[in-house]
């Protein structure tokens, strides 16, 4: 008498838990996508345009040479 009812509850519980897991996984993936989308829209990358100029002028300059003396 109790066994069929418990089997029914167990079956329905498992299906409902699987449904909830699927919904939570879907919602989590959607929230992750929205977070990445928001970050890409609201984050700017700043590039220094003078870095190429600094490299060119640095090659022409003379570097100090160190002399090692032994006594």
PELINDA-V621700 format. One record per residue. RES is the residue in one letter. D_LAST is the distance of its C-alpha to the last C-alpha in whole Angstrom. Layout:
res={RES:RES}
d_last={D_LAST:D_LAST}
This chain:
res={X:X:X:X:X:X:X:X:X:X:X:X:X:X:X:X:X:X:X:X:X:X:X:X:X:X:X:X:X:X:X:X:X:X:X:X:X:X:X:X:X:X:X:X:X:X:X:X:X:X:X:X:X:X:X:X:X:X:X:X:X:X:X:X:X:X:X:X:X:X:X}
d_last={105:101:99:100:99:96:95:96:94:91:92:92:89:87:88:87:84:83:84:82:79:79:80:77:75:76:76:72:71:73:71:68:69:70:67:64:67:67:63:63:65:63:60:58:55:53:50:48:49:45:43:44:43:40:39:39:38:35:34:34:32:28:26:22:19:16:13:10:7:4:0}
